[in-house]
């Protein structure tokens, strides 16, 4: 790793730490303006790199608002995105399969 790559890694880590600090301040104060966050804060919420958030915006994977060159995100939208990408556990899938099988059997009786 050369010095430029190291600088880039350090900058990204600092951005993430600062975003987490800002988020903890917001959750402590409970201010209404905390509803909208910038890309760095969105990255902290999603636990992703800032560059990944921009990639997700470019591919329209997450909802966002844009005024000029400025991006903002609703905190609730980001949390809903995280919840919607939840994968079911093997136990949940097995339970669902058993329920569907029981329903199929009852329709043939």
C-alpha positions in Angstrom: 0.0 0.0 0.0 1.4 3.4 -1.0 1.1 6.6 1.0 -1.9 7.8 -1.1 -3.8 4.6 -0.5 -3.1 4.9 3.2 -4.3 8.5 3.2 -7.5 7.4 1.5 -8.2 4.6 4.0 -7.6 7.0 6.9 -9.9 9.7 5.4 -12.7 7.1 4.9 -12.3 5.8 8.5 -12.4 9.4 9.8 -15.6 10.2 7.8 -17.3 7.1 9.2 -16.3 7.9 12.8 -17.4 11.5 12.5 -20.7 10.4 11.0 -21.3 8.0 13.9 -20.5 10.8 16.4 -23.0 13.1 14.6 -25.7 10.3 14.7 -25.1 9.7 18.4 -25.6 13.5 19.0 -28.8 13.4 17.0 -30.2 10.5 18.9 -29.4 12.1 22.3 -31.0 15.5 21.4 -33.9 14.0 19.5 -34.1 17.0 17.2 -36.7 16.9 14.4 -34.1 18.0 11.8 -32.4 14.6 12.4 -35.0 13.1 10.1 -32.8 14.0 7.1 -29.2 12.9 6.9 -26.3 13.5 4.5 -24.4 10.8 2.7 -21.8 10.3 5.4 -24.5 9.9 8.0 -26.4 7.6 5.7 -23.2 5.5 5.4 -23.1 5.2 9.2 -26.7 4.2 9.4 -26.3 1.5 6.7 -22.9 0.5 8.1 -21.4 0.9 4.6 -18.7 3.1 3.1 -19.6 6.5 1.8 -18.6 5.4 -1.7 -21.0 2.5 -1.4 -23.8 4.9 -0.6 -23.1 6.9 -3.7 -23.0 3.6 -5.7 -26.4 2.7 -4.2 -27.8 6.1 -5.2 -26.4 5.8 -8.7 -28.1 2.4 -9.1 -31.2 3.7 -7.4 -31.1 1.0 -4.7 -32.0 3.5 -1.9 -34.4 6.4 -1.9 -32.8 9.9 -1.8 -33.5 13.5 -2.3 -31.4 15.8 -4.4 -31.3 19.6 -4.5 -28.7 20.7 -6.9 -25.6 18.7 -6.1 -26.7 18.0 -2.5 -28.0 14.6 -1.6 -30.0 13.9 1.5 -31.8 10.8 2.8 -34.7 10.3 5.2 -33.5 8.2 8.2 -36.7 6.3 8.2 -36.3 5.4 4.5 -32.8 4.0 5.2 -34.1 1.9 8.1 -36.9 0.6 6.0 -34.4 -0.4 3.3 -32.4 -2.3 5.9 -35.5 -4.1 7.2 -36.7 -5.0 3.6 -33.4 -6.6 2.8 -33.7 -9.0 5.7 -33.3 -12.7 4.8 -35.3 -15.4 6.6 -33.5 -17.9 8.7 -33.6 -21.6 7.9 -36.0 -22.2 10.9 -38.4 -19.5 9.5 -38.3 -21.1 6.0 -39.0 -24.5 7.4 -41.9 -23.3 9.5 -43.4 -21.5 6.5 -42.9 -24.6 4.3 -44.7 -26.8 6.9 -47.6 -24.3 7.2 -48.0 -24.2 3.4 -47.8 -28.0 3.2 -50.5 -28.4 5.9 -52.7 -25.9 4.0 -52.3 -27.8 0.7 -53.2 -31.1 2.5 -56.3 -29.6 4.0 -57.5 -28.4 0.6 -57.4 -31.9 -0.8 -59.5 -33.5 2.1 
